[in-house]
Amino acid sequence: MIVDELVPVGRANSSWLDSWRQETDMDERAGFVSQVWDSVENQALVFGASDLIRVAEGSVSAKGINVYSSRGLSGIDGTVSTAIGIAQTGVSVRALIGDLTFMHEISGLNLTGLGDLDIQLIVGNDNGGHIFDRLEMREHLSADWFEKLFTTPQQLNLEAIVTGFGWQYRKASTASELASAMELGGKVVIDYQL
Ligand SMILES: Cc1ncc(C[n+]2csc(CCOP(=O)(O)OP(=O)(O)O)c2C)c(N)n1
């Protein structure tokens, strides 16, 4: 059949676009979490209590490693110190935590008097609390108010803060950058851009 002209009728429904975008976002987060999960062999793994542990629940397979996470009243508080406490027992630690969880306890980076530790704090940096996107409130507030009240993105110079506390700092935004940052020994913060 040959046509000379196509005439659109009615309005196109673009809701598929939002669902596709969410899926792409989810794939990226699942890929990031899976890469960290798969990399762990002899280390202990600490999960912060927020979105990434939920992504892990839905995307990684069981394996025989030691995994720690605080739930209930502990919230996001004390996650950095929990990871450091585990590292003080002499095991090597990888912690996967959100950016707000990390910043909430930034003074926990002070390791004065604690000696050498082998610890990587891997920050899934999505510029605020991504977990709140799951709230019903997301549909009812304007983007501005939602950001002000829930997402609360921060403007801190993480590199300056982290190096000021004597840790190594690496920014990563790809799987290969993350892989090479995870090769580093000692005290490392990996700022992974989600
Ligand atoms: C001590 C404490 N204060 C506040 C909260 C509420 N809270 C739960 S998750 C969260 C934000 C977490 O954001 P982030 O660490 O960036 O992780 P994301 O959800 O983006 O992965 C907050 C503030 C909490 N759980 N504990």
The ligand as a Tripos MOL2 file, in Angstrom:
@<TRIPOS>MOLECULE
LIG
   26    27     1     0     0
SMALL
NO_CHARGES

@<TRIPOS>ATOM
      1 C1         18.7410    8.7880   61.8360 C.3       1 LIG1
      2 C2         17.7900    8.8140   60.6930 C.ar      1 LIG1
      3 N1         17.3030    9.9990   60.2310 N.ar      1 LIG1
      4 C3         16.4340   10.0290   59.1840 C.ar      1 LIG1
      5 C4         16.0220    8.8570   58.6120 C.ar      1 LIG1
      6 C5         15.0240    8.8940   57.4660 C.3       1 LIG1
      7 N2         15.6570    8.4460   56.2470 N.ar      1 LIG1
      8 C6         15.4640    7.2060   55.7630 C.ar      1 LIG1
      9 S1         16.2470    6.9470   54.3140 S.2       1 LIG1
     10 C7         16.8210    8.5440   54.2930 C.ar      1 LIG1
     11 C8         17.5760    9.0960   53.1190 C.3       1 LIG1
     12 C9         18.6050    8.1680   52.6190 C.3       1 LIG1
     13 O1         19.2070    8.7460   51.4790 O.3       1 LIG1
     14 P1         20.5240    8.1550   50.8720 P.3       1 LIG1
     15 O2         21.4130    7.6990   51.9640 O.co2     1 LIG1
     16 O3         21.0810    9.1570   49.9370 O.co2     1 LIG1
     17 O4         20.0560    6.8390   50.1230 O.3       1 LIG1
     18 P2         19.1700    6.6290   48.8100 P.3       1 LIG1
     19 O5         17.7790    6.4110   49.2780 O.co2     1 LIG1
     20 O6         19.3180    7.8190   47.9130 O.co2     1 LIG1
     21 O7         19.7470    5.3820   48.1980 O.co2     1 LIG1
     22 C10        16.4270    9.2370   55.4310 C.ar      1 LIG1
     23 C11        16.7750   10.6550   55.7420 C.3       1 LIG1
     24 C12        16.5590    7.6520   59.1080 C.ar      1 LIG1
     25 N3         16.2380    6.4740   58.5630 N.pl3     1 LIG1
     26 N4         17.4210    7.6470   60.1390 N.ar      1 LIG1
@<TRIPOS>BOND
     1     1     2 1
     2     2     3 ar
     3     2    26 ar
     4     3     4 ar
     5     4     5 ar
     6     5     6 1
     7     5    24 ar
     8     6     7 1
     9     7     8 ar
    10     7    22 ar
    11     8     9 ar
    12     9    10 ar
    13    10    11 1
    14    10    22 ar
    15    11    12 1
    16    12    13 1
    17    13    14 1
    18    14    15 2
    19    14    16 1
    20    14    17 1
    21    17    18 1
    22    18    19 2
    23    18    20 1
    24    18    21 1
    25    22    23 1
    26    24    25 1
    27    24    26 ar
@<TRIPOS>SUBSTRUCTURE
     1 LIG1         1 GROUP 0 **** ****
